[in-house]
Amino acid sequence: MKAFQLTAMKKIALKLLAVIAVVLVIYIINIQTNQPDNLPANYMECLKNPEITENYIGLWKPHWHKENKAWLYPAKQYAIYAVVALACLSAWVAASEAKFLNYKFKFACRDSFLIEYYLEECYMSKKIINVVAAAIEKDGKIFCAQRPEGKSLGGYWEFPGGKLEEGESPEEALIREIYEELNSKIEIISFVNESSYDYDFGTVVMKTFHAKLVCGNLDLLEHQDSVWLEPSRLKTLNWAPVDRPAVELLSK
């Protein structure tokens, strides 16, 4: 049997649903313990006729419950339905691998009014994207590249690199990516760090390596700008979130 893979967003969604369910259960218990012990089977219909229900007014225990009995009891019934629906929804959230956004749940009530519950970005099964990046050093400075406007994360600065392809090691992928993006060859010196960040399009897991330029001029084939900076000045740029842990380490 395949185990459930609960992402961070799934856990948040399940906790939210659990809190709502607990509140509803507390409400149901409160009404159940304070309603009359001898309610007739047709009590819902009787509520519409004050003359019929007059005999039951004194049986509601607290005064507030007695004054608001016309909506408390029907609301309890809908709360029970809602708890059942939340249990089903929680099971679906835990088991499902699909993503749902801006989903609208509508419950038709007895008096024909509609209560709409919107779950906006309740959870998303994040796609894991493995990438590599190179902190290329030359003459005591590190090469920084700026992503082009109009593309994902446009305007942010990053250490150049890209996605791993199937069967590649991180080092092999990085050498290939630098050649494709910058028309240059590098030599990997050491591993810097591994970091991750949850973007809207997925979770990026990035391995950063310290490298040196072997040949080429680092031509900007996919970036809009570049700059060589001393490690102490790296933090002056607006870095992509997943690059920031490496920047923190390299700037020390």
Rosetta silent file (secondary structure, phi, psi, omega in degrees, C-alpha in Angstrom):
SEQUENCE: MKAFQLTAMKKIALKLLAVIAVVLVIYIINIQTNQPDNLPANYMECLKNPEITENYIGLWKPHWHKENKAWLYPAKQYAIYAVVALACLSAWVAASEAKFLNYKFKFACRDSFLIEYYLEECYMSKKIINVVAAAIEKDGKIFCAQRPEGKSLGGYWEFPGGKLEEGESPEEALIREIYEELNSKIEIISFVNESSYDYDFGTVVMKTFHAKLVCGNLDLLEHQDSVWLEPSRLKTLNWAPVDRPAVELLSK
SCORE:     score description
SCORE:     0.000 S_00000001
   1 L     0.000  132.380 -179.439    0.000    0.000    0.000 S_00000001
   2 L   -77.378  129.580 -179.093    1.357    3.390   -0.962 S_00000001
   3 L   -74.756  150.083  176.120    1.795    5.734    1.982 S_00000001
   4 L   -66.076  136.076  174.424    0.267    9.177    1.926 S_00000001
   5 L  -104.475   98.480 -176.433    2.745   11.902    0.967 S_00000001
   6 L   -90.280  109.520  176.194    1.635   14.894    2.995 S_00000001
   7 L   -76.337  170.930 -179.862    3.182   18.096    1.682 S_00000001
   8 H   -60.705  -41.434 -179.367    3.458   21.189    3.854 S_00000001
   9 H   -68.505  -35.341  176.238    0.437   22.749    2.153 S_00000001
  10 H   -62.773  -43.440 -179.534   -1.585   19.556    2.608 S_00000001
  11 H   -62.415  -39.622  178.062   -0.782   19.575    6.321 S_00000001
  12 H   -63.495  -44.485 -179.532   -1.900   23.206    6.590 S_00000001
  13 H   -62.132  -43.163 -179.775   -5.140   22.405    4.759 S_00000001
  14 H   -66.338  -37.958  177.326   -5.851   19.398    6.979 S_00000001
  15 H   -64.774  -40.912  178.354   -5.177   21.411   10.129 S_00000001
  16 H   -62.812  -44.919  178.807   -7.550   24.131    8.917 S_00000001
  17 H   -63.680  -37.227  179.458  -10.277   21.585    8.172 S_00000001
  18 H   -65.468  -41.130  179.113   -9.719   19.990   11.590 S_00000001
  19 H   -62.437  -45.008  179.161  -10.109   23.336   13.367 S_00000001
  20 H   -61.254  -43.331 -179.246  -13.365   24.041   11.504 S_00000001
  21 H   -63.708  -41.309  179.341  -14.658   20.551   12.335 S_00000001
  22 H   -62.140  -43.323  178.600  -13.804   20.946   16.038 S_00000001
  23 H   -60.781  -43.220  179.983  -15.656   24.274   16.197 S_00000001
  24 H   -65.533  -40.473  179.682  -18.719   22.707   14.572 S_00000001
  25 H   -64.159  -41.852  177.278  -18.614   19.704   16.908 S_00000001
  26 H   -60.655  -41.172  178.668  -18.433   22.002   19.958 S_00000001
  27 H   -63.123  -44.837 -179.183  -21.448   23.909   18.605 S_00000001
  28 H   -61.659  -44.672  179.708  -23.382   20.681   18.037 S_00000001
  29 H   -63.155  -40.163  179.954  -22.613   19.417   21.560 S_00000001
  30 H   -61.300  -46.618 -179.769  -23.632   22.769   23.063 S_00000001
  31 H   -68.344  -41.230 -177.642  -27.020   22.753   21.360 S_00000001
  32 H   -61.461  -39.118 -177.414  -27.560   19.055   22.035 S_00000001
  33 H   -80.277  -13.573 -177.842  -26.960   19.462   25.772 S_00000001
  34 H  -112.981   -5.396  179.293  -29.175   22.533   26.081 S_00000001
  35 L   -80.080  163.060  178.329  -32.127   21.658   23.856 S_00000001
  36 L   -59.096  147.504 -178.987  -35.333   20.174   25.291 S_00000001
  37 L   -78.517  -18.714 -174.627  -35.210   16.503   26.106 S_00000001
  38 L  -120.253   45.629  177.976  -38.622   15.804   24.603 S_00000001
  39 L   -65.085  136.048  177.428  -38.549   17.530   21.206 S_00000001
  40 L   -72.555  161.175 -177.983  -41.242   16.181   18.897 S_00000001
  41 L   -63.227  -28.707 -178.432  -40.249   14.561   15.619 S_00000001
  42 L   -99.201   31.728 -174.720  -41.772   17.480   13.686 S_00000001
  43 H   -61.008  -37.185  179.833  -39.989   20.164   15.750 S_00000001
  44 H   -59.088  -40.120  178.477  -38.502   21.834   12.654 S_00000001
  45 H   -73.948  -33.555 -178.801  -42.034   22.405   11.314 S_00000001
  46 H   -66.398  -29.817 -179.503  -43.295   23.410   14.708 S_00000001
  47 L   -60.323  -24.455 -178.977  -40.754   26.243   14.900 S_00000001
  48 L   -79.503  -10.965 -178.348  -42.671   28.006   12.133 S_00000001
  49 L  -123.879   96.753 -177.147  -45.808   28.086   14.266 S_00000001
  50 H   -53.396  -33.300 -177.996  -45.276   29.890   17.624 S_00000001
  51 H   -65.207  -36.762 -178.911  -48.592   28.616   18.977 S_00000001
  52 H   -73.549  -39.468 -174.906  -47.509   24.990   18.590 S_00000001
  53 H   -84.831   -2.896 -176.576  -44.035   25.496   20.007 S_00000001
  54 H   -58.641  -33.882 -178.519  -45.148   27.607   22.980 S_00000001
  55 H   -67.315  -16.554 -175.418  -45.280   24.504   25.155 S_00000001
  56 H  -103.122   -3.840 -176.634  -41.600   23.872   24.558 S_00000001
  57 H   -58.204  -44.310 -175.277  -40.246   27.354   25.259 S_00000001
  58 H   -74.094   -8.755 -176.799  -39.568   26.672   28.916 S_00000001
  59 H   -85.040  -17.046  174.416  -37.735   23.437   28.186 S_00000001
  60 L   -72.318  129.039 -168.322  -34.699   25.142   26.633 S_00000001
  61 L   -69.617  -69.335  178.828  -32.254   25.389   29.520 S_00000001
  62 L   -73.274  150.682 -179.282  -30.294   28.698   29.145 S_00000001
  63 H   -62.664  -39.501 -178.275  -32.308   31.839   28.446 S_00000001
  64 H   -63.284  -40.842  178.024  -30.156   32.715   25.403 S_00000001
  65 H   -63.541  -38.497 -179.110  -30.821   29.327   23.832 S_00000001
  66 H   -64.644  -41.963 -178.514  -34.513   29.749   24.477 S_00000001
  67 H   -70.000  -27.056 -174.991  -34.628   33.151   22.767 S_00000001
  68 L  -111.067   20.919 -175.715  -32.691   31.949   19.715 S_00000001
  69 H   -62.805  -24.362 -176.073  -34.216   28.501   19.346 S_00000001
  70 H   -64.191  -26.364  178.389  -35.698   29.402   15.953 S_00000001
  71 H  -116.864  -20.504 -177.955  -32.268   29.246   14.288 S_00000001
  72 H   -63.566  -46.956 -176.069  -30.106   27.316   16.772 S_00000001
  73 H   -68.177  -48.068  176.436  -31.735   23.948   16.206 S_00000001
  74 H   -59.425  -38.438 -179.965  -31.841   24.107   12.363 S_00000001
  75 H   -63.658  -32.317  178.225  -28.229   25.338   12.388 S_00000001
  76 H   -63.855  -39.457  179.277  -27.259   22.294   14.439 S_00000001
  77 H   -62.459  -44.026 -179.965  -28.618   20.013   11.734 S_00000001
  78 H   -67.933  -31.891  178.259  -26.591   21.797    9.055 S_00000001
  79 H   -64.758  -37.853  177.572  -23.519   21.661   11.291 S_00000001
  80 H   -62.952  -45.461  177.789  -23.825   17.877   11.430 S_00000001
  81 H   -60.480  -40.504 -178.078  -23.957   17.720    7.632 S_00000001
  82 H   -64.853  -39.503  179.094  -20.945   20.026    7.446 S_00000001
  83 H   -62.582  -42.525  177.343  -18.869   17.835    9.787 S_00000001
  84 H   -61.913  -43.691  179.297  -19.568   14.809    7.605 S_00000001
  85 H   -63.521  -39.741  179.062  -18.606   16.799    4.498 S_00000001
  86 H   -65.202  -36.741  178.043  -15.390   18.004    6.159 S_00000001
  87 H   -63.429  -43.650  178.122  -14.441   14.426    7.043 S_00000001
  88 H   -65.166  -42.730  179.945  -14.874   13.377    3.404 S_00000001
  89 H   -63.343  -40.490  179.497  -12.980   16.431    2.178 S_00000001
  90 H   -62.687  -41.305  178.625  -10.101   15.747    4.596 S_00000001
  91 H   -63.904  -39.514  179.633   -9.791   12.182    3.329 S_00000001
  92 H   -67.776  -41.250  178.863   -9.740   13.425   -0.256 S_00000001
  93 H   -61.836  -42.205 -177.773   -7.089   16.077    0.509 S_00000001
  94 H   -67.804  -35.519 -173.819   -4.873   13.500    2.188 S_00000001
  95 H   -92.461  -26.275 -172.753   -5.180   10.956   -0.617 S_00000001
  96 L   -75.669  145.763  174.537   -5.334   13.120   -3.705 S_00000001
  97 L  -105.929   -6.864  179.586   -2.263   13.998   -5.769 S_00000001
  98 L   -80.651  162.682  178.044   -4.077   16.548   -7.913 S_00000001
  99 L  -106.281  148.430  174.209   -4.032   20.244   -7.125 S_00000001
 100 E  -134.373  138.497 -177.717   -7.068   22.405   -6.678 S_00000001
 101 L  -132.627  141.122  175.042   -7.202   26.180   -6.640 S_00000001
 102 L    52.252   39.942 -177.066  -10.003   28.602   -5.980 S_00000001
 103 E   -83.504  138.912 -175.338  -12.444   25.729   -5.562 S_00000001
 104 E  -113.279  124.395  176.117  -15.945   26.646   -4.495 S_00000001
 105 E  -106.477  127.896 -177.272  -18.108   24.434   -2.300 S_00000001
 106 E  -119.212  131.265  178.114  -21.802   25.255   -2.229 S_00000001
 107 E  -118.915  117.332  177.605  -24.296   23.900    0.267 S_00000001
 108 E   -79.998  126.105 -177.720  -28.001   24.461   -0.460 S_00000001
 109 L   -97.004  169.686 -173.201  -29.866   25.122    2.776 S_00000001
 110 L   -59.819  -38.268 -176.219  -33.490   24.377    3.707 S_00000001
 111 L   -92.384   22.435  173.020  -34.752   27.945    3.196 S_00000001
 112 L    70.405   11.350  174.119  -33.208   28.195   -0.294 S_00000001
 113 L   -94.219  159.998 -172.040  -30.348   30.515    0.640 S_00000001
 114 E  -119.251  128.456  174.679  -26.814   29.551   -0.369 S_00000001
 115 E  -105.182  125.618 -176.849  -23.696   29.504    1.787 S_00000001
 116 E  -112.231  128.170  177.022  -20.506   29.497   -0.279 S_00000001
 117 E  -110.519  121.047  179.155  -17.194   28.347    1.080 S_00000001
 118 E  -104.840  126.510  175.172  -14.179   29.315   -0.958 S_00000001
 119 E  -111.766   96.097 -177.235  -10.922   27.435   -0.465 S_00000001
 120 L   -91.944  119.611 -177.467   -8.336   29.498   -2.319 S_00000001
 121 L    51.171   47.835 -176.765   -5.068   27.656   -2.838 S_00000001
 122 L   -60.171  -41.883  171.511   -6.047   25.294   -0.044 S_00000001
 123 E  -160.675  159.392  177.078   -3.224   23.030   -0.984 S_00000001
 124 L  -144.712  128.360  175.664   -1.026   22.260   -3.913 S_00000001
 125 L   -75.059  108.563 -173.727    1.007   19.183   -4.554 S_00000001
 126 L   -74.859  134.939  173.394    4.346   20.828   -5.258 S_00000001
 127 L   -80.792  133.265  179.287    6.459   19.641   -8.159 S_00000001
 128 E   -89.677  124.621 -179.654   10.072   19.062   -7.126 S_00000001
 129 E  -118.857  112.806 -179.568   12.562   20.713   -9.513 S_00000001
 130 E   -91.193  123.437 -178.720   16.216   19.764   -9.014 S_00000001
 131 E  -132.897  165.823  176.895   18.676   22.351  -10.261 S_00000001
 132 E  -130.308  154.914 -179.188   22.367   23.189   -9.971 S_00000001
 133 E  -145.500  153.166 -177.454   24.160   26.543   -9.912 S_00000001
 134 E  -120.240  126.327  169.636   27.723   27.779  -10.148 S_00000001
 135 E   -93.223   91.450 -173.985   29.361   30.514   -8.120 S_00000001
 136 E   -83.421  122.296 -176.373   32.083   31.219  -10.693 S_00000001
 137 E  -108.877  141.751  177.135   35.052   33.031   -9.188 S_00000001
 138 E  -153.416  126.412  179.038   37.730   35.047  -10.979 S_00000001
 139 L    53.257   39.305  176.794   40.291   37.429   -9.509 S_00000001
 140 L    78.923    6.135  178.648   38.544   37.371   -6.142 S_00000001
 141 E  -119.218  156.777 -177.647   35.129   38.248   -7.604 S_00000001
 142 E  -114.766  137.455 -178.130   32.032   36.121   -8.210 S_00000001
 143 E   -79.556  128.315  179.225   29.953   36.131  -11.396 S_00000001
 144 E  -123.185  137.599 -177.572   26.280   37.096  -10.914 S_00000001
 145 E  -123.115  144.143 -178.883   23.618   36.923  -13.647 S_00000001
 146 E  -106.141  129.756  179.975   20.240   38.637  -13.877 S_00000001
 147 L   -68.858  144.808 -176.482   17.204   36.776  -15.191 S_00000001
 148 L   -71.193  144.913  175.054   15.437   38.433  -18.147 S_00000001
 149 L   -63.891  147.976  179.270   12.245   40.422  -17.635 S_00000001
 150 L    91.591  -11.293  176.706    9.115   38.720  -18.892 S_00000001
 151 L  -110.944  174.557  179.966   10.244   35.259  -17.812 S_00000001
 152 L   -56.378  131.893 -179.365    9.848   33.383  -14.544 S_00000001
 153 L    58.435   33.757 -179.830   11.552   35.313  -11.709 S_00000001
 154 L   -59.262  135.306  178.910   12.417   38.063  -14.160 S_00000001
 155 L    92.823  -18.917  177.873   14.739   40.730  -12.764 S_00000001
 156 L   -75.977  151.801  175.278   16.103   38.557   -9.947 S_00000001
 157 E   -94.831  151.382 -177.322   19.817   37.822   -9.728 S_00000001
 158 E  -153.676  164.386  167.003   21.107   34.282   -9.584 S_00000001
 159 L   -84.941  128.617 -174.648   24.112   32.041   -9.854 S_00000001
 160 L   -62.994  151.574 -179.199   23.910   30.597  -13.401 S_00000001
 161 E   165.341 -153.078  179.959   22.941   26.966  -13.869 S_00000001
 162 E   176.277 -165.264 -174.042   19.872   24.924  -14.651 S_00000001
 163 E   -80.009  149.596  171.847   17.922   21.696  -14.334 S_00000001
 164 L   -78.183  139.814  172.653   19.368   18.233  -14.029 S_00000001
 165 L   -98.579  160.284 -176.086   18.545   15.855  -16.844 S_00000001
 166 L   -58.764  131.050  177.220   17.876   12.176  -16.300 S_00000001
 167 L    88.293   -5.879 -179.585   21.029   10.188  -15.648 S_00000001
 168 L   -88.875  147.114  168.120   23.220   13.251  -15.004 S_00000001
 169 L   -84.018  160.313  178.222   25.229   13.904  -11.890 S_00000001
 170 H   -56.457  -39.835 -179.728   24.952   17.440  -10.462 S_00000001
 171 H   -65.617  -43.005  179.047   28.485   18.233  -11.632 S_00000001
 172 H   -63.672  -42.632  179.582   27.820   17.004  -15.169 S_00000001
 173 H   -62.902  -40.823 -177.429   24.589   18.974  -15.362 S_00000001
 174 H   -66.537  -43.625  177.989   26.265   22.157  -14.158 S_00000001
 175 H   -61.303  -42.706  178.410   29.098   21.972  -16.699 S_00000001
 176 H   -63.619  -46.719 -177.167   26.557   21.381  -19.485 S_00000001
 177 H   -62.403  -41.464 -179.894   24.253   24.210  -18.348 S_00000001
 178 H   -64.216  -37.912  177.596   27.062   26.762  -18.145 S_00000001
 179 H   -66.245  -40.760 -178.639   28.140   25.851  -21.664 S_00000001
 180 H   -71.972  -39.042 -175.404   24.571   26.160  -22.965 S_00000001
 181 H   -85.186  -33.627 -170.644   23.726   29.399  -21.111 S_00000001
 182 H  -125.238    2.837  177.641   27.080   31.210  -21.209 S_00000001
 183 L    53.925   41.371 -176.443   29.045   29.493  -23.991 S_00000001
 184 L  -142.374  161.172  178.229   31.854   28.844  -21.519 S_00000001
 185 E  -113.867  141.486 -179.746   33.557   25.977  -19.720 S_00000001
 186 E  -126.290  163.759  171.255   34.088   25.788  -15.976 S_00000001
 187 E  -120.704  125.769 -178.139   35.891   23.584  -13.512 S_00000001
 188 E   -78.775  130.218 -177.564   34.046   22.723  -10.318 S_00000001
 189 E   -97.492  -51.864 -176.243   36.104   23.366   -7.203 S_00000001
 190 E  -159.092  163.716  176.563   33.862   22.506   -4.262 S_00000001
 191 E   -83.976  134.925  179.926   30.297   22.098   -3.034 S_00000001
 192 E   -97.243  -59.372 -179.048   28.783   25.183   -1.380 S_00000001
 193 E  -170.447  172.294  171.508   25.323   24.189   -0.174 S_00000001
 194 E  -125.005  132.320 -179.858   21.904   22.776   -0.959 S_00000001
 195 E  -137.848  165.648  178.055   18.798   24.910   -0.509 S_00000001
 196 E  -143.577  155.633  178.310   15.130   24.763   -1.444 S_00000001
 197 E  -152.592  138.008  179.052   12.287   27.219   -1.932 S_00000001
 198 E   -88.612  101.372  173.162    8.562   26.819   -2.606 S_00000001
 199 E   -90.261  172.380  178.150    7.685   28.895   -5.659 S_00000001
 200 L   -62.873  -33.477 -175.026    4.221   29.061   -7.224 S_00000001
 201 L   -88.714   -5.488  179.281    5.334   26.707  -10.003 S_00000001
 202 E   149.815  177.320  178.740    6.953   24.145   -7.688 S_00000001
 203 E   -95.733  117.590  179.777    9.633   23.500   -5.108 S_00000001
 204 E   -92.438  124.673  174.915   13.115   24.229   -6.395 S_00000001
 205 E  -111.138  115.662 -171.894   15.921   22.229   -4.777 S_00000001
 206 E  -120.491  130.597  171.324   19.263   23.742   -5.738 S_00000001
 207 E  -101.133  125.871  179.808   22.828   22.541   -5.259 S_00000001
 208 E  -108.290  136.611 -179.425   25.380   25.343   -5.545 S_00000001
 209 E  -123.231  145.133  172.480   29.034   24.726   -6.408 S_00000001
 210 E   -82.728  130.154 -175.314   32.106   26.922   -6.230 S_00000001
 211 E  -141.663  165.827  175.134   33.722   26.949   -9.685 S_00000001
 212 E  -128.023  152.084 -178.531   36.375   28.686  -11.797 S_00000001
 213 E   -78.316  127.103  179.041   36.285   29.750  -15.444 S_00000001
 214 E   -94.824  -49.154  176.253   38.356   27.528  -17.753 S_00000001
 215 E  -157.175  157.141 -177.940   37.613   29.138  -21.108 S_00000001
 216 L   107.061  168.517 -177.035   35.032   31.442  -22.684 S_00000001
 217 L  -112.180   11.500 -178.221   33.740   34.943  -21.992 S_00000001
 218 L    53.853   56.996  179.547   30.516   34.041  -20.171 S_00000001
 219 L   -67.175  137.026 -177.389   28.325   35.317  -23.014 S_00000001
 220 L   -83.965   88.054  179.184   24.790   36.190  -21.889 S_00000001
 221 L   -86.901  -23.429 -177.810   22.694   33.854  -24.041 S_00000001
 222 L  -132.391    1.235  179.679   19.786   33.610  -21.568 S_00000001
 223 L  -116.178  158.417 -178.236   20.348   36.460  -19.095 S_00000001
 224 L   -96.630  -17.659 -179.421   19.821   40.195  -19.480 S_00000001
 225 E  -160.639  162.488  178.222   22.709   41.445  -17.373 S_00000001
 226 E  -151.724  162.207  179.490   25.706   40.310  -15.354 S_00000001
 227 E  -158.273  145.925  172.725   28.208   41.682  -12.872 S_00000001
 228 E   -99.732  126.490 -177.508   31.368   40.563  -11.064 S_00000001
 229 E  -130.450  147.581  170.043   31.234   41.337   -7.358 S_00000001
 230 L   -66.008  147.106 -179.511   33.438   40.848   -4.356 S_00000001
 231 H   -50.945  -36.059 -177.794   31.891   38.322   -1.935 S_00000001
 232 H   -68.801  -15.475 -177.641   31.270   41.085    0.598 S_00000001
 233 H  -106.432    4.740 -178.361   29.047   42.944   -1.912 S_00000001
 234 H   -59.535  -36.325 -176.069   26.881   40.035   -3.029 S_00000001
 235 H   -70.950   -4.716  178.501   24.024   41.071   -0.726 S_00000001
 236 H   -75.964  -13.410 -179.430   23.629   44.371   -2.594 S_00000001
 237 L   -95.115  158.954  177.063   21.722   42.538   -5.348 S_00000001
 238 L   -90.885   93.471 -173.038   18.108   41.353   -5.325 S_00000001
 239 E   -83.489  150.004  171.215   18.676   37.603   -5.385 S_00000001
 240 L   -61.162  142.391 -174.268   16.174   34.887   -6.267 S_00000001
 241 H   -52.210  -41.415 -176.141   14.957   33.326   -2.987 S_00000001
 242 H   -70.314  -20.100  179.873   16.532   29.909   -3.543 S_00000001
 243 H   -83.833  -18.109 -170.463   19.966   31.540   -4.154 S_00000001
 244 H   -62.565  -38.712  176.454   19.990   33.559   -0.938 S_00000001
 245 H   -59.761  -39.334  178.389   21.347   30.834    1.409 S_00000001
 246 H   -67.167  -38.625  177.158   24.358   30.396   -0.901 S_00000001
 247 H   -60.764  -41.153 -179.741   24.824   34.171   -1.034 S_00000001
 248 H   -61.082  -42.776 -178.734   24.829   34.234    2.754 S_00000001
 249 H   -70.535  -42.734 -175.078   27.576   31.603    2.898 S_00000001
 250 H   -73.873  -23.725 -176.802   29.711   33.076    0.122 S_00000001
 251 L   -83.398   -6.660 -179.114   29.535   36.635    1.440 S_00000001
 252 L   -77.157    0.000    0.000   31.126   35.737    4.774 S_00000001
